[in-house]
Amino acid sequence: MATPDYIHEAGFDRMLEEYPIGEAFLAGPAQLSGEALRHLQERRFRVVLARAWQVPFYNRRWRAAGLEPGDVRGLDDIAKLPPFSKSDLMASVEAYPPWGDFHGVDLAAGQAKPNIVFHTTSGTTGTPQPIFYGAHDREVQNLMLARAYRLHGLQDDDVVQSVYGFGMVNGGHYIRETILHFTKAMLLTTGTGLETRSEQQIDMMRRFGVTVLVGFADYIKRLAEVAIERGIEPGRDIRLRLISGHLGRENRAAIEAMWGGAKAFDWYGVGDTGTICAEGPDRDGLYVFEDAHHLEILDPETGRPAAPGMAGNICDTVLFKTGVYPIVRFDTNDVSAFLPARANDPIQFRRVAGFQGRSDNMVKLRGINVYPTAIGVILAEHKAVAGEYVCRVTRQGTREEMTVLVEIKPGIPRDAALARELGELLRRKLGVELGIELVGLGATAPLTEIERRQKPVRLIDAEKRP
């Protein structure tokens, strides 16, 4: 009997040898010397580069930059290749509808093609972007997330609840495939609050004894609030031991306290690239999975490498996408920074600080760069703040102003004195004055859409909306 095409193309046995997880990862790639790692990266990059030259999107852009095949011989030359971002992908879609020309596959009806997994972005900032995966790179992405979960402490006897969304977006499908293909844990695919009501999610967590919760930090916090509102006590009625999500600048201690002391771990990736980096057991920075990714931090204004230790845009080259939609220098517009190397580190890969905001979602107020994601972390320091907020930008001539709508806990007066106190807290931490509007519990939900979305809206700027 013939092996099904997808299984054959994925090559699970070979994949696990090349990209091990768990103890095999810690004893293998994680111990590579700098020289050995560079040799591995160079070998894998050359294959990706050769494939990318066959893709119209890259061929067109690179020739326009004055490059010919052979001009880039290895990673030392990678800066010669122009980075690309989501806007370039969407321009490709507009010029070559509906799929674009960056996937490198003839998608015309009746044409032979490899197995393709197709998703889109959520479309929250415009038309959804198509995202393509071949069988092999899709499963390597799943494997990389499994590597992250194992680093965080996921065990085969865990009961995992995933609050990532489904539909056309990648999130929920990606997590389901990871848990199913690379662990033996039990998985509850509840999705977002739109797919399974938050109250029902809490009931399921208690009924099925969920031990691990995975998702975006905002909704993870919201679920804890719903549990408390229903008289269900996290840590007693629901005994999580592990939270794995996207913490960024979130107050980790506050999230852990909300869930009765469960340990919270951070990881980072985007839909196009899959998991790029993740925290280890000591939770001191995110290890870049450098056997699978070549990561750069670029100055968002110049596009050149940021100075050592300085924040900039995460720019990723995926070393395993050698078939469908190769990725060479994808500028995510997500901001982070490399951390200094540590002596005797159990994992030899470089570390980054994690997600610090988006350079294309940054607001410059009187010369100060303000990231909406950072505002939530600062507000969480004040005991009167319930946790939810949204920032609204307005303009008076050429001057931009930002007002923060802040939800306040019940029973606390929403008066001018509290508004001044929160405004001073933000001014002291950010170095710029913001307006404050105090609102009750749930008042920001129609604006953030926290029950509907994986990533709630934190910035409303009417002039920049499509």
NULO-502473 format. One record per residue (C-alpha): residue number from 1; x, y, z. Coordinates in Angstrom, 1 decimal, decimal comma. Layout:
+-----+--------+--------+--------+
!  nr !      X !      Y !      Z !
+-----+--------+--------+--------+
! NUM !      X !      Y !      Z !
...
+-----+--------+--------+--------+
! end
This chain:
+-----+--------+--------+--------+
!  nr !      X !      Y !      Z !
+-----+--------+--------+--------+
!   1 !    0,0 !    0,0 !    0,0 !
!   2 !    1,4 !    3,4 !   -1,0 !
!   3 !    2,3 !    5,9 !    1,7 !
!   4 !   -0,1 !    8,9 !    1,7 !
!   5 !    1,6 !   11,9 !    0,0 !
!   6 !    1,4 !   14,2 !    3,0 !
!   7 !    3,0 !   11,6 !    5,3 !
!   8 !    5,7 !   10,9 !    2,8 !
!   9 !    6,5 !   14,5 !    2,1 !
!  10 !    6,6 !   15,4 !    5,8 !
!  11 !    9,2 !   12,7 !    6,6 !
!  12 !    8,6 !   12,5 !   10,3 !
!  13 !   11,5 !   10,1 !   11,1 !
!  14 !   14,0 !   12,3 !    9,3 !
!  15 !   12,6 !   15,4 !   10,7 !
!  16 !   13,0 !   14,3 !   14,3 !
!  17 !   16,6 !   13,3 !   13,6 !
!  18 !   17,3 !   16,8 !   12,2 !
!  19 !   15,3 !   18,8 !   14,7 !
!  20 !   15,0 !   16,8 !   17,9 !
!  21 !   12,9 !   17,8 !   20,9 !
!  22 !   12,9 !   17,2 !   24,6 !
!  23 !   16,0 !   15,6 !   26,1 !
!  24 !   17,4 !   14,8 !   22,6 !
!  25 !   17,3 !   18,6 !   21,8 !
!  26 !   19,1 !   19,5 !   25,1 !
!  27 !   21,8 !   16,9 !   24,5 !
!  28 !   22,0 !   17,7 !   20,7 !
!  29 !   21,5 !   21,0 !   18,9 !
!  30 !   21,4 !   22,9 !   22,2 !
!  31 !   25,1 !   21,9 !   22,8 !
!  32 !   26,5 !   22,8 !   19,4 !
!  33 !   29,6 !   25,0 !   19,5 !
!  34 !   29,4 !   28,3 !   17,7 !
!  35 !   31,5 !   26,9 !   14,8 !
!  36 !   29,4 !   23,8 !   14,4 !
!  37 !   26,1 !   25,8 !   14,6 !
!  38 !   27,3 !   28,2 !   12,0 !
!  39 !   28,3 !   25,3 !    9,7 !
!  40 !   24,8 !   23,8 !   10,1 !
!  41 !   23,1 !   27,1 !    9,4 !
!  42 !   25,2 !   27,8 !    6,3 !
!  43 !   24,4 !   24,4 !    4,9 !
!  44 !   20,7 !   24,8 !    5,4 !
!  45 !   20,7 !   28,5 !    4,3 !
!  46 !   22,2 !   27,6 !    0,9 !
!  47 !   19,3 !   25,2 !    0,2 !
!  48 !   16,8 !   27,8 !    1,2 !
!  49 !   18,5 !   30,5 !   -0,9 !
!  50 !   18,7 !   28,3 !   -4,0 !
!  51 !   15,0 !   27,6 !   -3,7 !
!  52 !   14,1 !   31,2 !   -3,1 !
!  53 !   15,8 !   32,2 !   -6,4 !
!  54 !   13,2 !   30,0 !   -8,1 !
!  55 !   10,3 !   31,9 !   -6,6 !
!  56 !    9,1 !   34,9 !   -8,7 !
!  57 !    8,6 !   37,1 !   -5,6 !
!  58 !   12,3 !   36,9 !   -4,6 !
!  59 !   13,7 !   36,7 !   -8,1 !
!  60 !   12,0 !   40,0 !   -8,9 !
!  61 !   12,9 !   41,8 !   -5,7 !
!  62 !   16,5 !   40,6 !   -5,6 !
!  63 !   17,2 !   41,4 !   -9,3 !
!  64 !   15,7 !   44,9 !   -8,7 !
!  65 !   18,3 !   45,3 !   -5,9 !
!  66 !   21,0 !   44,6 !   -8,5 !
!  67 !   21,7 !   41,0 !   -7,4 !
!  68 !   22,3 !   37,9 !   -9,4 !
!  69 !   22,5 !   34,2 !   -8,3 !
!  70 !   25,9 !   33,7 !   -6,8 !
!  71 !   26,2 !   37,2 !   -5,3 !
!  72 !   25,1 !   35,9 !   -1,9 !
!  73 !   27,2 !   33,0 !   -1,0 !
!  74 !   26,3 !   32,6 !    2,7 !
!  75 !   25,0 !   34,2 !    5,8 !
!  76 !   27,9 !   36,7 !    5,8 !
!  77 !   26,3 !   38,2 !    2,7 !
!  78 !   22,7 !   38,0 !    3,9 !
!  79 !   22,5 !   41,8 !    4,4 !
!  80 !   22,7 !   42,2 !    0,6 !
!  81 !   19,2 !   40,7 !    0,3 !
!  82 !   16,4 !   43,3 !    0,9 !
!  83 !   14,1 !   42,4 !    3,8 !
!  84 !   10,4 !   42,1 !    3,2 !
!  85 !    7,4 !   42,6 !    5,3 !
!  86 !    3,7 !   41,9 !    5,3 !
!  87 !    3,1 !   44,9 !    3,1 !
!  88 !    5,3 !   43,4 !    0,4 !
!  89 !    3,4 !   40,1 !    0,6 !
!  90 !    0,1 !   42,0 !    0,2 !
!  91 !    1,5 !   43,9 !   -2,8 !
!  92 !    2,2 !   40,5 !   -4,3 !
!  93 !   -1,3 !   39,4 !   -3,7 !
!  94 !   -2,7 !   42,6 !   -5,3 !
!  95 !   -0,5 !   42,2 !   -8,4 !
!  96 !   -1,1 !   38,4 !   -8,7 !
!  97 !   -4,5 !   37,7 !   -7,2 !
!  98 !   -5,7 !   35,8 !   -5,3 !
!  99 !   -2,6 !   33,9 !   -4,1 !
! 100 !    0,3 !   36,2 !   -4,8 !
! 101 !    3,6 !   34,9 !   -6,2 !
! 102 !    5,6 !   34,3 !   -3,1 !
! 103 !    4,7 !   30,7 !   -2,5 !
! 104 !    6,6 !   29,3 !   -5,5 !
! 105 !    4,0 !   26,8 !   -6,6 !
! 106 !    1,8 !   26,7 !   -9,7 !
! 107 !   -1,6 !   26,8 !   -8,2 !
! 108 !   -3,5 !   26,7 !  -11,5 !
! 109 !   -6,3 !   24,1 !  -11,7 !
! 110 !   -5,1 !   20,8 !  -13,0 !
! 111 !   -1,4 !   21,4 !  -12,3 !
! 112 !    0,6 !   19,0 !  -10,2 !
! 113 !    1,7 !   20,5 !   -6,9 !
! 114 !    2,9 !   19,4 !   -3,5 !
! 115 !    0,7 !   19,1 !   -0,5 !
! 116 !   -0,2 !   22,5 !    0,8 !
! 117 !   -1,6 !   23,7 !    4,1 !
! 118 !   -3,3 !   27,0 !    3,6 !
! 119 !   -4,3 !   29,6 !    6,2 !
! 120 !   -4,6 !   33,4 !    6,3 !
! 121 !   -4,0 !   36,1 !    8,8 !
! 122 !   -6,9 !   37,5 !   10,8 !
! 123 !   -7,2 !   40,5 !    8,6 !
! 124 !   -7,5 !   42,9 !   11,5 !
! 125 !   -5,4 !   45,5 !    9,7 !
! 126 !   -6,9 !   45,0 !    6,3 !
! 127 !   -7,3 !   42,2 !    3,7 !
! 128 !   -6,2 !   38,8 !    5,2 !
! 129 !   -2,8 !   37,7 !    4,0 !
! 130 !   -2,5 !   34,2 !    2,6 !
! 131 !    0,0 !   31,9 !    4,3 !
! 132 !    1,3 !   28,7 !    2,8 !
! 133 !    3,0 !   25,6 !    4,2 !
! 134 !    4,3 !   22,5 !    2,6 !
! 135 !    3,9 !   19,2 !    4,4 !
! 136 !    7,5 !   19,1 !    5,7 !
! 137 !    7,8 !   22,7 !    6,9 !
! 138 !    4,4 !   22,6 !    8,4 !
! 139 !    5,4 !   19,6 !   10,6 !
! 140 !    8,7 !   21,2 !   11,5 !
! 141 !    6,8 !   24,2 !   12,7 !
! 142 !    4,6 !   21,9 !   14,8 !
! 143 !    7,7 !   20,2 !   16,1 !
! 144 !    9,4 !   23,5 !   17,0 !
! 145 !    6,3 !   24,4 !   19,1 !
! 146 !    6,5 !   21,0 !   20,8 !
! 147 !   10,2 !   21,7 !   21,5 !
! 148 !    9,0 !   24,9 !   23,2 !
! 149 !    6,3 !   23,2 !   25,2 !
! 150 !    8,7 !   20,5 !   26,4 !
! 151 !   11,2 !   23,2 !   27,5 !
! 152 !    8,3 !   24,7 !   29,5 !
! 153 !    7,6 !   21,4 !   31,2 !
! 154 !    4,7 !   19,9 !   29,3 !
! 155 !    4,3 !   16,2 !   30,1 !
! 156 !    2,4 !   13,4 !   28,3 !
! 157 !    0,0 !   13,0 !   31,2 !
! 158 !   -1,1 !   16,7 !   31,1 !
! 159 !   -4,6 !   17,9 !   30,1 !
! 160 !   -4,1 !   20,9 !   27,9 !
! 161 !   -6,7 !   23,6 !   27,1 !
! 162 !   -5,9 !   25,7 !   24,0 !
! 163 !   -7,7 !   29,1 !   23,7 !
! 164 !   -6,2 !   29,9 !   20,3 !
! 165 !   -8,8 !   30,6 !   17,6 !
! 166 !   -9,7 !   28,5 !   14,6 !
! 167 !  -11,4 !   29,5 !   11,4 !
! 168 !   -8,9 !   30,5 !    8,6 !
! 169 !   -6,2 !   31,7 !   11,1 !
! 170 !   -3,4 !   29,4 !   11,9 !
! 171 !   -3,4 !   29,4 !   15,7 !
! 172 !   -5,8 !   26,8 !   16,9 !
! 173 !   -4,9 !   24,3 !   14,1 !
! 174 !   -1,2 !   24,7 !   14,8 !
! 175 !   -1,5 !   23,9 !   18,5 !
! 176 !   -3,8 !   21,0 !   17,8 !
! 177 !   -1,4 !   19,4 !   15,3 !
! 178 !    1,5 !   20,0 !   17,7 !
! 179 !   -0,1 !   18,3 !   20,7 !
! 180 !   -1,5 !   15,5 !   18,5 !
! 181 !    1,6 !   14,7 !   16,5 !
! 182 !    4,4 !   15,3 !   19,0 !
! 183 !    3,0 !   14,6 !   22,5 !
! 184 !    0,6 !   12,2 !   24,2 !
! 185 !   -1,1 !   15,0 !   26,2 !
! 186 !   -4,9 !   15,3 !   26,2 !
! 187 !   -6,1 !   18,4 !   24,4 !
! 188 !   -9,2 !   20,5 !   24,8 !
! 189 !   -9,6 !   22,7 !   21,7 !
! 190 !  -12,0 !   25,3 !   23,2 !
! 191 !  -10,7 !   28,2 !   21,1 !
! 192 !  -11,6 !   31,8 !   21,8 !
! 193 !  -14,5 !   33,2 !   23,7 !
! 194 !  -16,4 !   33,5 !   20,4 !
! 195 !  -16,1 !   29,8 !   19,8 !
! 196 !  -16,7 !   28,6 !   23,3 !
! 197 !  -18,2 !   31,0 !   25,8 !
! 198 !  -15,8 !   32,0 !   28,6 !
! 199 !  -18,1 !   30,6 !   31,3 !
! 200 !  -18,3 !   27,3 !   29,5 !
! 201 !  -14,5 !   27,2 !   29,1 !
! 202 !  -14,1 !   27,6 !   32,9 !
! 203 !  -16,6 !   24,8 !   33,5 !
! 204 !  -14,7 !   22,5 !   31,1 !
! 205 !  -11,4 !   23,3 !   32,8 !
! 206 !  -12,8 !   22,2 !   36,1 !
! 207 !  -14,7 !   19,1 !   34,8 !
! 208 !  -11,8 !   17,7 !   32,8 !
! 209 !   -9,0 !   18,6 !   35,3 !
! 210 !   -7,0 !   20,9 !   32,9 !
! 211 !   -3,4 !   21,2 !   34,1 !
! 212 !   -1,9 !   23,3 !   31,2 !
! 213 !   -3,4 !   26,4 !   29,6 !
! 214 !   -2,0 !   27,8 !   26,3 !
! 215 !   -3,0 !   31,0 !   24,5 !
! 216 !   -2,5 !   34,7 !   24,4 !
! 217 !   -2,0 !   36,4 !   27,8 !
! 218 !   -4,9 !   38,8 !   27,5 !
! 219 !   -7,5 !   36,1 !   27,2 !
! 220 !   -5,8 !   33,9 !   29,8 !
! 221 !   -6,2 !   36,7 !   32,3 !
! 222 !   -9,8 !   37,2 !   31,2 !
! 223 !  -10,6 !   33,6 !   31,9 !
! 224 !   -9,2 !   33,9 !   35,5 !
! 225 !  -11,5 !   36,9 !   36,0 !
! 226 !  -14,5 !   34,9 !   34,7 !
! 227 !  -13,7 !   32,0 !   37,1 !
! 228 !  -13,6 !   34,4 !   40,1 !
! 229 !  -16,8 !   36,0 !   39,0 !
! 230 !  -18,4 !   32,6 !   39,0 !
! 231 !  -17,1 !   31,7 !   42,5 !
! 232 !  -14,6 !   29,3 !   41,1 !
! 233 !  -11,2 !   29,6 !   42,8 !
! 234 !   -8,1 !   29,1 !   40,6 !
! 235 !   -5,6 !   27,0 !   42,5 !
! 236 !   -8,3 !   25,1 !   44,3 !
! 237 !  -11,1 !   24,4 !   42,0 !
! 238 !   -8,9 !   24,6 !   38,9 !
! 239 !   -5,4 !   23,4 !   39,4 !
! 240 !   -3,2 !   24,6 !   36,6 !
! 241 !    0,5 !   24,0 !   37,0 !
! 242 !    1,6 !   25,5 !   33,7 !
! 243 !    0,7 !   28,4 !   31,4 !
! 244 !    2,4 !   28,7 !   28,0 !
! 245 !    1,6 !   31,7 !   25,9 !
! 246 !    2,8 !   35,1 !   24,7 !
! 247 !    3,7 !   37,2 !   27,7 !
! 248 !    5,8 !   40,0 !   26,1 !
! 249 !    5,9 !   42,7 !   28,7 !
! 250 !    3,0 !   41,3 !   30,7 !
! 251 !    3,3 !   41,1 !   34,4 !
! 252 !    4,1 !   37,4 !   34,8 !
! 253 !    3,7 !   37,4 !   38,5 !
! 254 !    0,2 !   38,9 !   38,3 !
! 255 !   -0,9 !   36,2 !   35,7 !
! 256 !    0,5 !   33,4 !   37,9 !
! 257 !   -1,2 !   34,8 !   41,0 !
! 258 !   -4,5 !   35,0 !   39,1 !
! 259 !   -4,2 !   31,3 !   38,4 !
! 260 !   -3,2 !   30,1 !   41,8 !
! 261 !    0,5 !   30,0 !   41,3 !
! 262 !    0,8 !   28,2 !   38,0 !
! 263 !    4,2 !   28,9 !   36,3 !
! 264 !    3,9 !   31,0 !   33,2 !
! 265 !    6,3 !   30,7 !   30,2 !
! 266 !    6,8 !   32,8 !   27,2 !
! 267 !    7,5 !   31,9 !   23,5 !
! 268 !    7,4 !   33,9 !   20,3 !
! 269 !    6,7 !   33,2 !   16,6 !
! 270 !    4,4 !   34,5 !   13,8 !
! 271 !    2,1 !   32,6 !   11,4 !
! 272 !    4,6 !   32,7 !    8,5 !
! 273 !    7,6 !   31,4 !   10,4 !
! 274 !    6,2 !   29,3 !   13,2 !
! 275 !    7,9 !   29,2 !   16,6 !
! 276 !   11,2 !   31,1 !   16,6 !
! 277 !   12,2 !   31,2 !   20,3 !
! 278 !   11,1 !   30,1 !   23,7 !
! 279 !   12,0 !   30,4 !   27,4 !
! 280 !   13,8 !   27,6 !   29,1 !
! 281 !   13,2 !   26,5 !   32,7 !
! 282 !   15,0 !   29,5 !   34,2 !
! 283 !   12,7 !   31,9 !   32,3 !
! 284 !   15,5 !   34,4 !   31,6 !
! 285 !   15,1 !   35,4 !   28,0 !
! 286 !   13,9 !   33,3 !   25,0 !
! 287 !   16,3 !   30,9 !   23,3 !
! 288 !   16,3 !   31,3 !   19,6 !
! 289 !   16,1 !   27,9 !   17,9 !
! 290 !   19,1 !   28,7 !   15,8 !
! 291 !   19,3 !   25,3 !   14,1 !
! 292 !   16,0 !   26,2 !   12,4 !
! 293 !   16,1 !   30,0 !   12,2 !
! 294 !   18,7 !   32,7 !   11,4 !
! 295 !   17,5 !   35,8 !   13,4 !
! 296 !   18,5 !   39,4 !   13,0 !
! 297 !   17,5 !   42,5 !   14,9 !
! 298 !   17,2 !   45,5 !   12,5 !
! 299 !   16,9 !   49,2 !   13,2 !
! 300 !   13,3 !   49,9 !   12,1 !
! 301 !   14,3 !   53,3 !   10,6 !
! 302 !   17,5 !   52,2 !    8,6 !
! 303 !   16,9 !   48,5 !    8,1 !
! 304 !   20,5 !   47,8 !    9,1 !
! 305 !   21,5 !   45,6 !   12,1 !
! 306 !   20,7 !   47,3 !   15,4 !
! 307 !   23,6 !   48,0 !   17,7 !
! 308 !   24,3 !   45,1 !   20,1 !
! 309 !   21,7 !   45,0 !   22,9 !
! 310 !   19,5 !   47,7 !   21,3 !
! 311 !   15,9 !   47,0 !   20,4 !
! 312 !   14,8 !   46,6 !   16,8 !
! 313 !   12,7 !   44,6 !   14,4 !
! 314 !   12,8 !   40,9 !   14,5 !
! 315 !   13,9 !   39,7 !   11,0 !
! 316 !   13,8 !   36,0 !   10,4 !
! 317 !   15,1 !   33,6 !    7,8 !
! 318 !   13,6 !   30,1 !    8,2 !
! 319 !   16,2 !   27,4 !    7,5 !
! 320 !   13,7 !   24,6 !    7,0 !
! 321 !   11,3 !   26,1 !    4,4 !
! 322 !   12,9 !   24,7 !    1,3 !
! 323 !    9,7 !   24,0 !   -0,7 !
! 324 !    6,5 !   26,0 !   -0,4 !
! 325 !    6,9 !   29,7 !    0,5 !
! 326 !   10,6 !   29,9 !    1,5 !
! 327 !   11,2 !   32,8 !    3,9 !
! 328 !   14,4 !   34,9 !    3,6 !
! 329 !   14,7 !   38,0 !    5,8 !
! 330 !   11,1 !   38,4 !    6,8 !
! 331 !   10,8 !   41,7 !    8,8 !
! 332 !    8,0 !   41,0 !   11,3 !
! 333 !    7,8 !   44,6 !   12,6 !
! 334 !    7,8 !   43,0 !   16,1 !
! 335 !   10,4 !   44,6 !   18,4 !
! 336 !   12,9 !   42,8 !   20,6 !
! 337 !   16,6 !   42,8 !   21,4 !
! 338 !   19,4 !   40,2 !   21,8 !
! 339 !   20,5 !   39,5 !   25,4 !
! 340 !   24,2 !   39,1 !   26,4 !
! 341 !   25,6 !   35,6 !   26,4 !
! 342 !   25,8 !   33,9 !   29,8 !
! 343 !   28,7 !   31,7 !   31,0 !
! 344 !   27,8 !   28,0 !   31,5 !
! 345 !   24,4 !   28,4 !   29,9 !
! 346 !   22,8 !   24,9 !   29,5 !
! 347 !   21,6 !   25,9 !   26,0 !
! 348 !   24,2 !   27,5 !   23,7 !
! 349 !   21,8 !   29,3 !   21,4 !
! 350 !   21,4 !   33,1 !   21,6 !
! 351 !   18,6 !   34,6 !   23,6 !
! 352 !   16,3 !   37,5 !   23,0 !
! 353 !   14,2 !   39,7 !   25,3 !
! 354 !   10,9 !   38,6 !   23,9 !
! 355 !    8,1 !   40,7 !   22,3 !
! 356 !    8,4 !   44,4 !   23,3 !
! 357 !    5,8 !   45,9 !   20,9 !
! 358 !    5,3 !   46,6 !   17,2 !
! 359 !    7,3 !   49,2 !   15,4 !
! 360 !    4,3 !   49,8 !   13,0 !
! 361 !    2,0 !   50,2 !   16,0 !
! 362 !    4,2 !   52,7 !   17,8 !
! 363 !    3,1 !   56,2 !   18,5 !
! 364 !    5,6 !   59,0 !   18,7 !
! 365 !    4,5 !   61,6 !   21,3 !
! 366 !    6,6 !   64,7 !   21,7 !
! 367 !    9,7 !   62,7 !   20,5 !
! 368 !    9,0 !   59,7 !   22,8 !
! 369 !    8,2 !   56,3 !   21,3 !
! 370 !    5,1 !   54,8 !   23,0 !
! 371 !    4,1 !   51,2 !   22,6 !
! 372 !    0,5 !   50,4 !   23,6 !
! 373 !    1,6 !   47,0 !   24,9 !
! 374 !    3,9 !   48,7 !   27,4 !
! 375 !    1,1 !   50,8 !   28,8 !
! 376 !   -0,8 !   47,7 !   30,1 !
! 377 !    2,3 !   46,5 !   32,0 !
! 378 !    2,7 !   49,8 !   33,7 !
! 379 !   -1,0 !   50,1 !   34,6 !
! 380 !   -0,9 !   46,6 !   36,1 !
! 381 !    1,3 !   48,0 !   38,9 !
! 382 !   -1,7 !   49,9 !   40,3 !
! 383 !   -4,1 !   48,0 !   42,6 !
! 384 !   -7,2 !   49,9 !   41,3 !
! 385 !   -6,7 !   48,8 !   37,7 !
! 386 !   -8,8 !   45,8 !   36,6 !
! 387 !   -6,4 !   44,9 !   33,8 !
! 388 !   -8,2 !   45,9 !   30,6 !
! 389 !   -7,4 !   49,1 !   28,7 !
! 390 !   -7,3 !   50,6 !   25,2 !
! 391 !   -5,4 !   53,6 !   23,8 !
! 392 !   -7,0 !   56,1 !   21,5 !
! 393 !   -4,9 !   58,5 !   19,3 !
! 394 !   -6,2 !   61,9 !   18,2 !
! 395 !   -4,6 !   64,7 !   16,4 !
! 396 !   -4,6 !   68,4 !   16,9 !
! 397 !   -2,9 !   69,9 !   13,8 !
! 398 !    0,4 !   68,1 !   13,6 !
! 399 !    0,4 !   67,2 !   17,3 !
! 400 !   -0,7 !   63,7 !   18,3 !
! 401 !   -2,4 !   63,0 !   21,6 !
! 402 !   -3,1 !   59,7 !   23,3 !
! 403 !   -5,9 !   58,9 !   25,8 !
! 404 !   -6,0 !   55,6 !   27,7 !
! 405 !   -9,3 !   54,1 !   28,6 !
! 406 !   -8,6 !   52,2 !   31,8 !
! 407 !  -11,0 !   49,7 !   33,4 !
! 408 !  -11,2 !   50,1 !   37,2 !
! 409 !  -12,1 !   47,5 !   39,8 !
! 410 !  -15,6 !   47,5 !   41,3 !
! 411 !  -16,1 !   49,6 !   44,4 !
! 412 !  -13,2 !   52,0 !   43,6 !
! 413 !  -14,3 !   55,6 !   42,9 !
! 414 !  -13,5 !   56,6 !   39,3 !
! 415 !  -12,7 !   60,2 !   40,3 !
! 416 !  -10,3 !   62,9 !   39,1 !
! 417 !   -7,8 !   62,0 !   41,9 !
! 418 !   -7,4 !   58,4 !   40,6 !
! 419 !   -7,1 !   59,6 !   37,0 !
! 420 !   -4,3 !   62,0 !   38,0 !
! 421 !   -2,6 !   59,2 !   39,9 !
! 422 !   -2,6 !   56,9 !   36,9 !
! 423 !   -1,6 !   59,7 !   34,6 !
! 424 !    1,4 !   60,5 !   36,7 !
! 425 !    2,4 !   56,8 !   36,9 !
! 426 !    2,4 !   56,6 !   33,1 !
! 427 !    4,2 !   59,9 !   32,7 !
! 428 !    6,9 !   58,8 !   35,2 !
! 429 !    7,5 !   55,5 !   33,4 !
! 430 !    7,1 !   56,6 !   29,8 !
! 431 !    8,4 !   60,2 !   30,0 !
! 432 !    5,4 !   61,7 !   28,3 !
! 433 !    1,9 !   62,8 !   29,4 !
! 434 !   -1,1 !   60,8 !   28,4 !
! 435 !   -4,8 !   61,5 !   28,9 !
! 436 !   -6,7 !   59,1 !   31,2 !
! 437 !  -10,4 !   58,1 !   31,0 !
! 438 !  -11,6 !   55,8 !   33,8 !
! 439 !  -14,3 !   53,2 !   32,9 !
! 440 !  -16,0 !   50,3 !   34,6 !
! 441 !  -15,5 !   46,6 !   34,1 !
! 442 !  -16,2 !   45,4 !   30,6 !
! 443 !  -16,5 !   48,9 !   29,2 !
! 444 !  -13,5 !   48,5 !   26,8 !
! 445 !  -14,6 !   45,1 !   25,5 !
! 446 !  -16,5 !   46,4 !   22,5 !
! 447 !  -13,3 !   48,3 !   21,5 !
! 448 !  -10,7 !   45,6 !   22,3 !
! 449 !  -13,0 !   42,7 !   21,1 !
! 450 !  -11,3 !   40,6 !   23,7 !
! 451 !  -13,9 !   37,9 !   23,7 !
! 452 !  -13,7 !   37,5 !   19,9 !
! 453 !  -10,1 !   37,9 !   19,0 !
! 454 !   -6,8 !   36,2 !   19,8 !
! 455 !   -5,0 !   39,5 !   20,1 !
! 456 !   -7,3 !   42,3 !   21,5 !
! 457 !   -7,1 !   45,7 !   20,0 !
! 458 !   -5,0 !   48,0 !   22,1 !
! 459 !   -4,6 !   51,0 !   19,8 !
! 460 !   -7,4 !   52,9 !   18,0 !
! 461 !   -6,2 !   55,4 !   15,4 !
! 462 !   -9,0 !   56,4 !   13,1 !
! 463 !   -6,6 !   57,9 !   10,5 !
! 464 !   -4,7 !   54,6 !   10,2 !
! 465 !   -7,7 !   52,3 !    9,9 !
! 466 !   -8,5 !   50,8 !    6,5 !
+-----+--------+--------+--------+
! end
